[in-house]
Amino acid sequence: MNAAARAINQSNLFNGQLSAMRLSKEVGLLLTLLLAVLISAIAVVYITNEHRSNFSHLQQLEQNMNKLQLQWGQLLLEQASLATPARVEAIAAQKLQMHLPADKEIYVLQSR
């Protein structure tokens, strides 16, 4: 067996003696803190990405809201122009052949 294979064969990791390796408290604390820092860094990146995504979606919704408000205002103006008394009278005269009654066509009913 060559020296590299012998070293691998004799190491604690490959002999199933990993539990026999002891870490000092300082090294354990350092590894724990390192893991906590890595997890918090990943969390910061994830939250920042979510915030950007949500903010972009919010801006799109606000633009859509502005377009809808503009359209609503235009529809209100159109409705107001279509409901003018002069236009209603003109349509009644043209399409329905309606006209204002003459004085002799008006009857007044009196109640007792």
Secondary structure, DSSP 8 states (H G I E B T S, - for coil): --HHHHHHHHSTTTTT-GGG----HHHHHHHHHHHHHHHHHHHHHHHHHHHHHHHHHHHHHHHHHHHHHHHHHHHHHHHHHHT-HHHHHHHHHHHS------GGG-------
